[in-house]
Amino acid sequence: MTIDKSLKVRRGATGSRSVLTRAERVEKLKEMERWQEGQSPLGLPKVRVKKLSMKKKKKKAKDDDDKK
């Protein structure tokens, strides 16, 4: 049985995730100096995930005026 084309995941189409894995959360806590060695990895505090948004490129008004 084959998978329908609409269900296949394209390369690079993962987007941004809103949830971190436990290992990623521990790394973030170490960076923020909120993690001590020997601490239990269960029941970790929440870690904010920054979402990246792509900015749209603005058209240059000067270039448009020169072409006319």
PDB file of N, CA, C and O in Angstrom:
ATOM      1  N   MET A   1       0.841  -1.182   0.000  1.00  0.00           N
ATOM      2  CA  MET A   1       0.000   0.000   0.000  1.00  0.00           C
ATOM      3  C   MET A   1       0.889   1.249   0.000  1.00  0.00           C
ATOM      4  O   MET A   1       1.886   1.296   0.720  1.00  0.00           O
ATOM      5  N   THR A   2       0.541   2.237  -0.785  1.00  0.00           N
ATOM      6  CA  THR A   2       1.354   3.449  -0.886  1.00  0.00           C
ATOM      7  C   THR A   2       0.706   4.597  -0.122  1.00  0.00           C
ATOM      8  O   THR A   2      -0.485   4.567   0.187  1.00  0.00           O
ATOM      9  N   ILE A   3       1.514   5.602   0.174  1.00  0.00           N
ATOM     10  CA  ILE A   3       1.028   6.785   0.882  1.00  0.00           C
ATOM     11  C   ILE A   3       0.565   7.817  -0.138  1.00  0.00           C
ATOM     12  O   ILE A   3       1.223   8.035  -1.156  1.00  0.00           O
ATOM     13  N   ASP A   4      -0.554   8.440   0.137  1.00  0.00           N
ATOM     14  CA  ASP A   4      -1.081   9.477  -0.746  1.00  0.00           C
ATOM     15  C   ASP A   4      -0.110  10.656  -0.794  1.00  0.00           C
ATOM     16  O   ASP A   4       0.535  10.962   0.209  1.00  0.00           O
ATOM     17  N   LYS A   5       0.001  11.317  -1.939  1.00  0.00           N
ATOM     18  CA  LYS A   5       0.926  12.434  -2.115  1.00  0.00           C
ATOM     19  C   LYS A   5       0.677  13.554  -1.116  1.00  0.00           C
ATOM     20  O   LYS A   5       1.627  14.205  -0.681  1.00  0.00           O
ATOM     21  N   SER A   6      -0.562  13.793  -0.746  1.00  0.00           N
ATOM     22  CA  SER A   6      -0.879  14.896   0.165  1.00  0.00           C
ATOM     23  C   SER A   6      -0.419  14.618   1.592  1.00  0.00           C
ATOM     24  O   SER A   6      -0.299  15.543   2.395  1.00  0.00           O
ATOM     25  N   LEU A   7      -0.161  13.351   1.913  1.00  0.00           N
ATOM     26  CA  LEU A   7       0.255  12.995   3.269  1.00  0.00           C
ATOM     27  C   LEU A   7       1.768  12.931   3.442  1.00  0.00           C
ATOM     28  O   LEU A   7       2.251  12.834   4.570  1.00  0.00           O
ATOM     29  N   LYS A   8       2.516  12.983   2.362  1.00  0.00           N
ATOM     30  CA  LYS A   8       3.973  12.922   2.449  1.00  0.00           C
ATOM     31  C   LYS A   8       4.523  14.237   2.977  1.00  0.00           C
ATOM     32  O   LYS A   8       4.007  15.311   2.667  1.00  0.00           O
ATOM     33  N   VAL A   9       5.572  14.138   3.776  1.00  0.00           N
ATOM     34  CA  VAL A   9       6.223  15.329   4.321  1.00  0.00           C
ATOM     35  C   VAL A   9       7.352  15.719   3.389  1.00  0.00           C
ATOM     36  O   VAL A   9       8.209  14.898   3.063  1.00  0.00           O
ATOM     37  N   ARG A  10       7.352  16.953   2.967  1.00  0.00           N
ATOM     38  CA  ARG A  10       8.410  17.444   2.084  1.00  0.00           C
ATOM     39  C   ARG A  10       9.619  17.850   2.913  1.00  0.00           C
ATOM     40  O   ARG A  10       9.503  18.210   4.085  1.00  0.00           O
ATOM     41  N   ARG A  11      10.768  17.784   2.283  1.00  0.00           N
ATOM     42  CA  ARG A  11      11.991  18.193   2.984  1.00  0.00           C
ATOM     43  C   ARG A  11      11.923  19.670   3.312  1.00  0.00           C
ATOM     44  O   ARG A  11      11.491  20.482   2.495  1.00  0.00           O
ATOM     45  N   GLY A  12      12.355  20.011   4.519  1.00  0.00           N
ATOM     46  CA  GLY A  12      12.405  21.414   4.914  1.00  0.00           C
ATOM     47  C   GLY A  12      11.052  22.002   5.251  1.00  0.00           C
ATOM     48  O   GLY A  12      10.953  23.205   5.493  1.00  0.00           O
ATOM     49  N   ALA A  13      10.019  21.200   5.275  1.00  0.00           N
ATOM     50  CA  ALA A  13       8.682  21.709   5.543  1.00  0.00           C
ATOM     51  C   ALA A  13       8.279  21.482   6.998  1.00  0.00           C
ATOM     52  O   ALA A  13       7.091  21.438   7.316  1.00  0.00           O
ATOM     53  N   THR A  14       9.269  21.338   7.881  1.00  0.00           N
ATOM     54  CA  THR A  14       8.945  21.068   9.271  1.00  0.00           C
ATOM     55  C   THR A  14       8.420  22.302   9.977  1.00  0.00           C
ATOM     56  O   THR A  14       7.617  22.176  10.901  1.00  0.00           O
ATOM     57  N   GLY A  15       8.843  23.487   9.575  1.00  0.00           N
ATOM     58  CA  GLY A  15       8.369  24.710  10.218  1.00  0.00           C
ATOM     59  C   GLY A  15       8.942  24.860  11.614  1.00  0.00           C
ATOM     60  O   GLY A  15       9.928  24.206  11.955  1.00  0.00           O
ATOM     61  N   SER A  16       8.346  25.697  12.410  1.00  0.00           N
ATOM     62  CA  SER A  16       8.824  25.887  13.771  1.00  0.00           C
ATOM     63  C   SER A  16       7.965  25.068  14.716  1.00  0.00           C
ATOM     64  O   SER A  16       6.748  24.977  14.560  1.00  0.00           O
ATOM     65  N   ARG A  17       8.624  24.476  15.698  1.00  0.00           N
ATOM     66  CA  ARG A  17       7.910  23.657  16.663  1.00  0.00           C
ATOM     67  C   ARG A  17       7.562  24.507  17.871  1.00  0.00           C
ATOM     68  O   ARG A  17       8.303  25.425  18.224  1.00  0.00           O
ATOM     69  N   SER A  18       6.449  24.208  18.501  1.00  0.00           N
ATOM     70  CA  SER A  18       6.052  24.962  19.687  1.00  0.00           C
ATOM     71  C   SER A  18       6.421  24.206  20.962  1.00  0.00           C
ATOM     72  O   SER A  18       6.203  24.716  22.061  1.00  0.00           O
ATOM     73  N   VAL A  19       6.974  23.006  20.834  1.00  0.00           N
ATOM     74  CA  VAL A  19       7.313  22.188  21.996  1.00  0.00           C
ATOM     75  C   VAL A  19       8.753  21.729  21.871  1.00  0.00           C
ATOM     76  O   VAL A  19       9.180  21.305  20.797  1.00  0.00           O
ATOM     77  N   LEU A  20       9.507  21.811  22.958  1.00  0.00           N
ATOM     78  CA  LEU A  20      10.893  21.353  22.977  1.00  0.00           C
ATOM     79  C   LEU A  20      10.971  19.963  23.587  1.00  0.00           C
ATOM     80  O   LEU A  20      10.134  19.593  24.409  1.00  0.00           O
ATOM     81  N   THR A  21      11.972  19.196  23.187  1.00  0.00           N
ATOM     82  CA  THR A  21      12.206  17.903  23.822  1.00  0.00           C
ATOM     83  C   THR A  21      12.826  18.142  25.192  1.00  0.00           C
ATOM     84  O   THR A  21      13.264  19.250  25.500  1.00  0.00           O
ATOM     85  N   ARG A  22      12.861  17.104  26.004  1.00  0.00           N
ATOM     86  CA  ARG A  22      13.414  17.241  27.352  1.00  0.00           C
ATOM     87  C   ARG A  22      14.873  17.674  27.292  1.00  0.00           C
ATOM     88  O   ARG A  22      15.297  18.519  28.080  1.00  0.00           O
ATOM     89  N   ALA A  23      15.645  17.108  26.372  1.00  0.00           N
ATOM     90  CA  ALA A  23      17.065  17.463  26.240  1.00  0.00           C
ATOM     91  C   ALA A  23      17.224  18.929  25.848  1.00  0.00           C
ATOM     92  O   ALA A  23      18.105  19.618  26.362  1.00  0.00           O
ATOM     93  N   GLU A  24      16.370  19.409  24.932  1.00  0.00           N
ATOM     94  CA  GLU A  24      16.433  20.814  24.527  1.00  0.00           C
ATOM     95  C   GLU A  24      16.063  21.731  25.681  1.00  0.00           C
ATOM     96  O   GLU A  24      16.651  22.801  25.834  1.00  0.00           O
ATOM     97  N   ARG A  25      15.096  21.326  26.493  1.00  0.00           N
ATOM     98  CA  ARG A  25      14.716  22.145  27.647  1.00  0.00           C
ATOM     99  C   ARG A  25      15.839  22.224  28.658  1.00  0.00           C
ATOM    100  O   ARG A  25      16.072  23.283  29.241  1.00  0.00           O
ATOM    101  N   VAL A  26      16.548  21.109  28.880  1.00  0.00           N
ATOM    102  CA  VAL A  26      17.682  21.108  29.812  1.00  0.00           C
ATOM    103  C   VAL A  26      18.774  22.034  29.295  1.00  0.00           C
ATOM    104  O   VAL A  26      19.369  22.777  30.075  1.00  0.00           O
ATOM    105  N   GLU A  27      19.050  22.003  27.986  1.00  0.00           N
ATOM    106  CA  GLU A  27      20.045  22.908  27.400  1.00  0.00           C
ATOM    107  C   GLU A  27      19.680  24.363  27.630  1.00  0.00           C
ATOM    108  O   GLU A  27      20.529  25.162  28.025  1.00  0.00           O
ATOM    109  N   LYS A  28      18.412  24.719  27.383  1.00  0.00           N
ATOM    110  CA  LYS A  28      17.957  26.095  27.582  1.00  0.00           C
ATOM    111  C   LYS A  28      18.098  26.500  29.041  1.00  0.00           C
ATOM    112  O   LYS A  28      18.514  27.620  29.338  1.00  0.00           O
ATOM    113  N   LEU A  29      17.755  25.595  29.952  1.00  0.00           N
ATOM    114  CA  LEU A  29      17.870  25.907  31.378  1.00  0.00           C
ATOM    115  C   LEU A  29      19.329  26.098  31.783  1.00  0.00           C
ATOM    116  O   LEU A  29      19.628  26.939  32.631  1.00  0.00           O
ATOM    117  N   LYS A  30      20.241  25.326  31.186  1.00  0.00           N
ATOM    118  CA  LYS A  30      21.671  25.508  31.468  1.00  0.00           C
ATOM    119  C   LYS A  30      22.142  26.874  30.990  1.00  0.00           C
ATOM    120  O   LYS A  30      22.913  27.542  31.679  1.00  0.00           O
ATOM    121  N   GLU A  31      21.675  27.300  29.792  1.00  0.00           N
ATOM    122  CA  GLU A  31      22.046  28.617  29.257  1.00  0.00           C
ATOM    123  C   GLU A  31      21.551  29.733  30.164  1.00  0.00           C
ATOM    124  O   GLU A  31      22.231  30.742  30.348  1.00  0.00           O
ATOM    125  N   MET A  32      20.352  29.547  30.734  1.00  0.00           N
ATOM    126  CA  MET A  32      19.766  30.571  31.603  1.00  0.00           C
ATOM    127  C   MET A  32      20.223  30.418  33.054  1.00  0.00           C
ATOM    128  O   MET A  32      19.781  31.155  33.936  1.00  0.00           O
ATOM    129  N   GLU A  33      21.129  29.437  33.293  1.00  0.00           N
ATOM    130  CA  GLU A  33      21.671  29.163  34.627  1.00  0.00           C
ATOM    131  C   GLU A  33      20.580  28.845  35.632  1.00  0.00           C
ATOM    132  O   GLU A  33      20.635  29.290  36.778  1.00  0.00           O
ATOM    133  N   ARG A  34      19.579  28.068  35.200  1.00  0.00           N
ATOM    134  CA  ARG A  34      18.494  27.626  36.078  1.00  0.00           C
ATOM    135  C   ARG A  34      18.544  26.115  36.277  1.00  0.00           C
ATOM    136  O   ARG A  34      17.585  25.527  36.779  1.00  0.00           O
ATOM    137  N   TRP A  35      19.656  25.476  35.887  1.00  0.00           N
ATOM    138  CA  TRP A  35      19.802  24.027  35.981  1.00  0.00           C
ATOM    139  C   TRP A  35      21.042  23.698  36.786  1.00  0.00           C
ATOM    140  O   TRP A  35      22.120  24.229  36.518  1.00  0.00           O
ATOM    141  N   GLN A  36      20.897  22.823  37.775  1.00  0.00           N
ATOM    142  CA  GLN A  36      22.034  22.364  38.564  1.00  0.00           C
ATOM    143  C   GLN A  36      22.277  20.900  38.230  1.00  0.00           C
ATOM    144  O   GLN A  36      21.329  20.139  38.039  1.00  0.00           O
ATOM    145  N   GLU A  37      23.564  20.498  38.157  1.00  0.00           N
ATOM    146  CA  GLU A  37      23.911  19.110  37.876  1.00  0.00           C
ATOM    147  C   GLU A  37      23.352  18.229  38.983  1.00  0.00           C
ATOM    148  O   GLU A  37      23.382  18.592  40.159  1.00  0.00           O
ATOM    149  N   GLY A  38      22.847  17.079  38.594  1.00  0.00           N
ATOM    150  CA  GLY A  38      22.277  16.153  39.562  1.00  0.00           C
ATOM    151  C   GLY A  38      20.795  16.384  39.796  1.00  0.00           C
ATOM    152  O   GLY A  38      20.157  15.603  40.503  1.00  0.00           O
ATOM    153  N   GLN A  39      20.238  17.427  39.226  1.00  0.00           N
ATOM    154  CA  GLN A  39      18.811  17.730  39.364  1.00  0.00           C
ATOM    155  C   GLN A  39      18.020  16.737  38.522  1.00  0.00           C
ATOM    156  O   GLN A  39      18.496  16.310  37.470  1.00  0.00           O
ATOM    157  N   SER A  40      16.832  16.365  38.960  1.00  0.00           N
ATOM    158  CA  SER A  40      16.002  15.411  38.244  1.00  0.00           C
ATOM    159  C   SER A  40      15.486  16.033  36.946  1.00  0.00           C
ATOM    160  O   SER A  40      15.026  17.175  36.955  1.00  0.00           O
ATOM    161  N   PRO A  41      15.554  15.301  35.834  1.00  0.00           N
ATOM    162  CA  PRO A  41      15.038  15.829  34.571  1.00  0.00           C
ATOM    163  C   PRO A  41      13.514  15.749  34.476  1.00  0.00           C
ATOM    164  O   PRO A  41      12.928  16.210  33.496  1.00  0.00           O
ATOM    165  N   LEU A  42      12.883  15.174  35.476  1.00  0.00           N
ATOM    166  CA  LEU A  42      11.423  15.095  35.496  1.00  0.00           C
ATOM    167  C   LEU A  42      10.848  16.328  36.170  1.00  0.00           C
ATOM    168  O   LEU A  42      11.423  16.821  37.140  1.00  0.00           O
ATOM    169  N   GLY A  43       9.740  16.828  35.684  1.00  0.00           N
ATOM    170  CA  GLY A  43       9.095  18.003  36.274  1.00  0.00           C
ATOM    171  C   GLY A  43       9.877  19.279  36.024  1.00  0.00           C
ATOM    172  O   GLY A  43      10.005  20.115  36.919  1.00  0.00           O
ATOM    173  N   LEU A  44      10.400  19.436  34.820  1.00  0.00           N
ATOM    174  CA  LEU A  44      11.180  20.627  34.480  1.00  0.00           C
ATOM    175  C   LEU A  44      10.289  21.860  34.426  1.00  0.00           C
ATOM    176  O   LEU A  44       9.110  21.755  34.088  1.00  0.00           O
ATOM    177  N   PRO A  45      10.835  23.025  34.753  1.00  0.00           N
ATOM    178  CA  PRO A  45      10.052  24.254  34.597  1.00  0.00           C
ATOM    179  C   PRO A  45       9.827  24.569  33.123  1.00  0.00           C
ATOM    180  O   PRO A  45      10.528  24.060  32.247  1.00  0.00           O
ATOM    181  N   LYS A  46       8.849  25.408  32.872  1.00  0.00           N
ATOM    182  CA  LYS A  46       8.521  25.786  31.499  1.00  0.00           C
ATOM    183  C   LYS A  46       9.644  26.632  30.907  1.00  0.00           C
ATOM    184  O   LYS A  46      10.300  27.401  31.610  1.00  0.00           O
ATOM    185  N   VAL A  47       9.851  26.477  29.609  1.00  0.00           N
ATOM    186  CA  VAL A  47      10.864  27.238  28.881  1.00  0.00           C
ATOM    187  C   VAL A  47      10.181  27.887  27.694  1.00  0.00           C
ATOM    188  O   VAL A  47       9.520  27.209  26.907  1.00  0.00           O
ATOM    189  N   ARG A  48      10.335  29.188  27.559  1.00  0.00           N
ATOM    190  CA  ARG A  48       9.705  29.918  26.459  1.00  0.00           C
ATOM    191  C   ARG A  48      10.377  29.557  25.137  1.00  0.00           C
ATOM    192  O   ARG A  48      11.603  29.497  25.043  1.00  0.00           O
ATOM    193  N   VAL A  49       9.559  29.320  24.128  1.00  0.00           N
ATOM    194  CA  VAL A  49      10.049  29.018  22.791  1.00  0.00           C
ATOM    195  C   VAL A  49       9.829  30.248  21.935  1.00  0.00           C
ATOM    196  O   VAL A  49       8.696  30.696  21.758  1.00  0.00           O
ATOM    197  N   LYS A  50      10.912  30.793  21.404  1.00  0.00           N
ATOM    198  CA  LYS A  50      10.797  31.970  20.547  1.00  0.00           C
ATOM    199  C   LYS A  50      10.489  31.520  19.140  1.00  0.00           C
ATOM    200  O   LYS A  50      11.208  30.707  18.560  1.00  0.00           O
ATOM    201  N   LYS A  51       9.416  32.056  18.597  1.00  0.00           N
ATOM    202  CA  LYS A  51       9.038  31.717  17.232  1.00  0.00           C
ATOM    203  C   LYS A  51       9.656  32.741  16.289  1.00  0.00           C
ATOM    204  O   LYS A  51       9.583  33.946  16.527  1.00  0.00           O
ATOM    205  N   LEU A  52      10.258  32.250  15.230  1.00  0.00           N
ATOM    206  CA  LEU A  52      10.852  33.130  14.233  1.00  0.00           C
ATOM    207  C   LEU A  52       9.834  33.399  13.147  1.00  0.00           C
ATOM    208  O   LEU A  52       9.189  32.482  12.637  1.00  0.00           O
ATOM    209  N   SER A  53       9.697  34.654  12.803  1.00  0.00           N
ATOM    210  CA  SER A  53       8.792  34.998  11.710  1.00  0.00           C
ATOM    211  C   SER A  53       9.604  35.685  10.626  1.00  0.00           C
ATOM    212  O   SER A  53      10.449  36.538  10.897  1.00  0.00           O
ATOM    213  N   MET A  54       9.330  35.301   9.426  1.00  0.00           N
ATOM    214  CA  MET A  54      10.049  35.866   8.290  1.00  0.00           C
ATOM    215  C   MET A  54       9.452  37.224   7.947  1.00  0.00           C
ATOM    216  O   MET A  54       8.235  37.363   7.819  1.00  0.00           O
ATOM    217  N   LYS A  55      10.307  38.211   7.800  1.00  0.00           N
ATOM    218  CA  LYS A  55       9.836  39.542   7.435  1.00  0.00           C
ATOM    219  C   LYS A  55       9.730  39.637   5.927  1.00  0.00           C
ATOM    220  O   LYS A  55      10.558  39.096   5.193  1.00  0.00           O
ATOM    221  N   LYS A  56       8.704  40.328   5.478  1.00  0.00           N
ATOM    222  CA  LYS A  56       8.529  40.513   4.047  1.00  0.00           C
ATOM    223  C   LYS A  56       9.476  41.603   3.571  1.00  0.00           C
ATOM    224  O   LYS A  56       9.699  42.600   4.258  1.00  0.00           O
ATOM    225  N   LYS A  57      10.022  41.397   2.393  1.00  0.00           N
ATOM    226  CA  LYS A  57      10.929  42.390   1.835  1.00  0.00           C
ATOM    227  C   LYS A  57      10.123  43.570   1.313  1.00  0.00           C
ATOM    228  O   LYS A  57       9.117  43.399   0.625  1.00  0.00           O
ATOM    229  N   LYS A  58      10.579  44.760   1.648  1.00  0.00           N
ATOM    230  CA  LYS A  58       9.911  45.971   1.184  1.00  0.00           C
ATOM    231  C   LYS A  58      10.470  46.360  -0.181  1.00  0.00           C
ATOM    232  O   LYS A  58      11.668  46.240  -0.435  1.00  0.00           O
ATOM    233  N   LYS A  59       9.599  46.817  -1.034  1.00  0.00           N
ATOM    234  CA  LYS A  59      10.049  47.284  -2.337  1.00  0.00           C
ATOM    235  C   LYS A  59      10.683  48.655  -2.174  1.00  0.00           C
ATOM    236  O   LYS A  59      10.205  49.493  -1.410  1.00  0.00           O
ATOM    237  N   LYS A  60      11.744  48.862  -2.891  1.00  0.00           N
ATOM    238  CA  LYS A  60      12.431  50.144  -2.792  1.00  0.00           C
ATOM    239  C   LYS A  60      11.708  51.175  -3.658  1.00  0.00           C
ATOM    240  O   LYS A  60      11.519  50.971  -4.857  1.00  0.00           O
ATOM    241  N   ALA A  61      11.315  52.261  -3.046  1.00  0.00           N
ATOM    242  CA  ALA A  61      10.572  53.298  -3.760  1.00  0.00           C
ATOM    243  C   ALA A  61      11.478  54.039  -4.739  1.00  0.00           C
ATOM    244  O   ALA A  61      11.022  54.465  -5.800  1.00  0.00           O
ATOM    245  N   LYS A  62      12.748  54.198  -4.398  1.00  0.00           N
ATOM    246  CA  LYS A  62      13.673  54.928  -5.255  1.00  0.00           C
ATOM    247  C   LYS A  62      13.892  54.195  -6.577  1.00  0.00           C
ATOM    248  O   LYS A  62      13.961  54.821  -7.635  1.00  0.00           O
ATOM    249  N   ASP A  63      14.000  52.875  -6.512  1.00  0.00           N
ATOM    250  CA  ASP A  63      14.214  52.107  -7.740  1.00  0.00           C
ATOM    251  C   ASP A  63      13.010  52.203  -8.656  1.00  0.00           C
ATOM    252  O   ASP A  63      13.171  52.261  -9.875  1.00  0.00           O
ATOM    253  N   ASP A  64      11.818  52.220  -8.104  1.00  0.00           N
ATOM    254  CA  ASP A  64      10.604  52.319  -8.905  1.00  0.00           C
ATOM    255  C   ASP A  64      10.508  53.681  -9.591  1.00  0.00           C
ATOM    256  O   ASP A  64      10.069  53.766 -10.738  1.00  0.00           O
ATOM    257  N   ASP A  65      10.916  54.748  -8.898  1.00  0.00           N
ATOM    258  CA  ASP A  65      10.862  56.091  -9.452  1.00  0.00           C
ATOM    259  C   ASP A  65      11.879  56.261 -10.595  1.00  0.00           C
ATOM    260  O   ASP A  65      11.607  56.954 -11.574  1.00  0.00           O
ATOM    261  N   ASP A  66      13.030  55.632 -10.461  1.00  0.00           N
ATOM    262  CA  ASP A  66      14.072  55.749 -11.480  1.00  0.00           C
ATOM    263  C   ASP A  66      13.677  55.064 -12.793  1.00  0.00           C
ATOM    264  O   ASP A  66      14.055  55.511 -13.876  1.00  0.00           O
ATOM    265  N   LYS A  67      12.922  53.987 -12.680  1.00  0.00           N
ATOM    266  CA  LYS A  67      12.539  53.213 -13.864  1.00  0.00           C
ATOM    267  C   LYS A  67      11.487  53.917 -14.698  1.00  0.00           C
ATOM    268  O   LYS A  67      11.392  53.668 -15.899  1.00  0.00           O
ATOM    269  N   LYS A  68      10.700  54.783 -14.096  1.00  0.00           N
ATOM    270  CA  LYS A  68       9.612  55.463 -14.821  1.00  0.00           C
ATOM    271  C   LYS A  68      10.088  56.591 -15.645  1.00  0.00           C
ATOM    272  O   LYS A  68       9.288  57.252 -16.307  1.00  0.00           O
TER     273      LYS A  68
END
